[in-house]
Amino acid sequence: MQRFEHIRRSASLLALSAGMLVASVACGTSTPAGTAASSAAAATGSSSEPRPLNVSGAAVTGASASRCHSADLSARVGALDAGAGQRNAPLVLTNVSSRSCRLYGYVGLIMIDARGDVLRTRTRRNGSAHPQGVTLRPGASAHATLHWTVVTAGHETRCPQSARLIILPPDEVGTHLEIPFTAAPCDDGRIDVTPVAAGTHG
């Protein structure tokens, strides 16, 4: 328990560092991460936001809503699409607060194993999709698509199994979300992630 609490405290502190480093991280760039610090810095959302996307039922026009914080959101991994050694799943963020809030950019991810140890997590931004602001009304959802492979690569003989996933919402600098996540991403724990978009799936 002491080890797990240390991980949680570290994730919060690392989110603050990630917010300051995000300007130097380019879309589509893969950053190896042997620790929770580099994992968080590699995939925290960008802070430069255009006008929110107007999507019926999920987003509102205008820029009056403030940024979504971890306390405003719940998270879950949606239905897994598996085939030919590839895995795809939506990471769904839902506004559980009583106010509208906005999301823009990329989430940060840190995998944890069943013992509570941090696993090597390489979060790579998918540059084929461009970030757009999404303003969530209470109860509305946005998603980011996660992709990973279960085929060993290079020096790997096995791919470590995760049990939980720490999620840093875009631009979050103080707290995080944590959910069950049973997966074994290969290629040194690489997970490709798209920017958040309106709705529960692409």
C-alpha positions in Angstrom: 0.0 0.0 0.0 2.9 2.3 0.8 4.4 1.7 -2.6 1.1 2.4 -4.4 0.4 5.6 -2.5 3.9 6.8 -3.5 3.1 6.1 -7.1 -0.1 8.1 -6.9 1.7 11.1 -5.3 4.4 10.9 -7.9 1.9 10.9 -10.7 0.4 14.1 -9.4 3.8 15.8 -9.1 4.8 14.5 -12.5 1.7 16.0 -14.1 2.9 19.4 -13.0 6.2 18.8 -14.7 4.5 17.5 -17.8 2.4 20.6 -18.2 5.6 22.7 -18.4 7.3 20.4 -20.8 4.4 19.8 -23.2 5.3 22.7 -25.5 8.5 20.8 -26.5 6.7 17.5 -27.4 5.7 17.2 -31.0 2.7 15.3 -32.3 3.6 11.8 -33.4 6.8 11.7 -31.5 7.6 8.6 -29.5 9.3 9.2 -26.2 10.7 6.2 -24.3 9.6 6.2 -20.6 11.2 3.9 -18.1 9.7 5.9 -15.2 6.3 7.5 -14.5 7.9 10.9 -15.1 8.8 10.4 -18.7 5.5 8.6 -19.4 3.5 11.6 -18.1 5.6 14.1 -20.0 5.3 12.3 -23.3 1.5 12.5 -23.6 -0.1 15.3 -21.6 -2.5 17.5 -23.6 -1.5 20.7 -25.3 -2.5 24.0 -23.6 -3.1 26.0 -26.8 -6.8 25.6 -27.6 -8.9 26.8 -30.5 -12.6 27.4 -30.4 -14.6 24.3 -29.0 -16.0 21.9 -31.5 -19.8 22.1 -31.7 -21.2 18.6 -31.6 -24.8 18.0 -30.7 -25.3 16.4 -27.3 -21.6 16.6 -26.4 -20.3 20.1 -27.0 -21.4 23.6 -26.6 -20.3 26.6 -28.7 -18.4 29.5 -27.2 -15.4 29.5 -24.9 -17.1 30.2 -21.5 -16.5 26.8 -20.1 -13.4 26.2 -18.1 -11.0 23.3 -18.5 -12.1 19.8 -17.3 -10.2 18.7 -14.2 -9.8 15.1 -13.0 -12.5 15.6 -10.3 -15.0 16.6 -13.1 -14.4 13.3 -15.0 -14.9 9.6 -14.9 -13.0 7.3 -17.2 -13.4 3.8 -18.7 -12.0 1.8 -21.5 -14.7 0.8 -24.0 -15.1 -2.3 -26.2 -11.9 -3.8 -27.4 -11.4 -4.3 -31.1 -8.8 -7.1 -31.5 -7.3 -8.7 -34.6 -4.0 -9.8 -36.2 -2.0 -8.9 -33.1 -3.4 -5.4 -32.9 -5.7 -3.9 -30.2 -7.8 -0.8 -30.4 -10.1 0.6 -27.7 -11.7 3.9 -26.9 -10.7 5.6 -23.6 -14.0 7.4 -22.6 -14.0 10.5 -20.4 -17.4 11.5 -19.1 -18.3 14.8 -17.4 -19.7 13.8 -14.0 -19.8 17.4 -12.7 -22.8 19.8 -12.7 -21.0 22.3 -15.0 -19.9 22.3 -18.6 -16.1 21.9 -19.0 -13.8 21.6 -22.0 -11.1 19.2 -23.1 -8.4 19.8 -25.7 -5.4 17.7 -26.7 -4.0 14.4 -25.5 -4.2 12.3 -22.3 -1.2 11.0 -20.4 -1.0 7.4 -19.5 0.9 5.3 -16.9 0.4 1.6 -16.6 0.6 -0.2 -13.3 1.0 -4.0 -12.7 -0.8 -6.2 -10.2 1.9 -5.6 -7.6 1.5 -1.8 -7.8 4.7 -1.3 -9.8 4.9 1.2 -12.6 5.4 -0.5 -16.0 7.4 1.0 -18.9 4.8 3.1 -20.8 5.6 4.7 -24.1 2.6 6.9 -25.0 2.9 8.1 -28.6 0.7 10.8 -30.1 -1.1 9.8 -33.3 -0.4 12.7 -35.6 -2.9 11.7 -38.3 -5.7 13.5 -36.3 -5.6 17.1 -35.3 -6.7 18.2 -31.8 -10.0 20.1 -31.6 -11.6 21.6 -28.5 -14.6 19.7 -27.1 -16.8 21.3 -24.5 -18.7 18.7 -22.5 -22.1 19.4 -21.0 -22.8 17.5 -17.7 -23.2 13.8 -18.6 -21.6 14.1 -22.0 -18.5 12.1 -23.1 -15.4 12.5 -25.2 -12.9 9.8 -26.2 -9.4 9.1 -27.2 -8.6 6.0 -29.3 -5.9 3.8 -27.8 -3.9 1.4 -30.0 -1.3 -1.2 -29.1 0.3 -4.4 -30.4 0.5 -7.8 -28.6 3.3 -9.0 -30.9 6.8 -9.1 -29.4 9.4 -6.9 -31.0 13.2 -6.7 -31.0 14.6 -8.0 -27.7 11.2 -8.8 -26.2 10.3 -12.4 -25.2 7.1 -11.4 -23.3 5.1 -8.3 -22.8 4.4 -7.2 -19.2 0.7 -7.4 -18.1 -0.9 -4.3 -16.7 -3.6 -4.3 -14.1 -4.5 -0.6 -13.8 -4.1 2.6 -15.8 -3.3 6.1 -14.5 -4.8 8.8 -16.8 -3.8 12.4 -16.8 -6.5 14.4 -18.5 -5.3 17.0 -21.1 -3.5 19.9 -19.3 -4.2 18.5 -15.8 -1.4 19.4 -13.4 -2.6 18.3 -10.0 -4.5 15.1 -10.0 -5.3 12.0 -12.1 -7.8 9.3 -12.8 -7.1 5.6 -12.2 -9.1 2.6 -13.7 -8.7 -1.1 -14.2 -6.7 -1.9 -17.4 -5.8 -5.5 -18.3 -3.5 -5.4 -21.3 0.0 -6.4 -22.4 1.2 -3.8 -24.8 4.4 -4.9 -26.6 7.2 -2.8 -28.2 8.3 -1.6 -24.8 4.9 -0.7 -23.6 4.0 1.5 -26.5 0.4 2.8 -26.7 -0.6 5.1 -29.6 -3.2 7.7 -28.6 -5.4 10.1 -30.6 -6.4 13.5 -29.4 -9.7 13.7 -27.5 -12.8 13.9 -29.7 -16.6 14.2 -28.9 -18.6 11.0 -28.3 -17.7 7.6 -26.9 -16.0 6.2 -30.0 -14.6 7.2 -33.4 
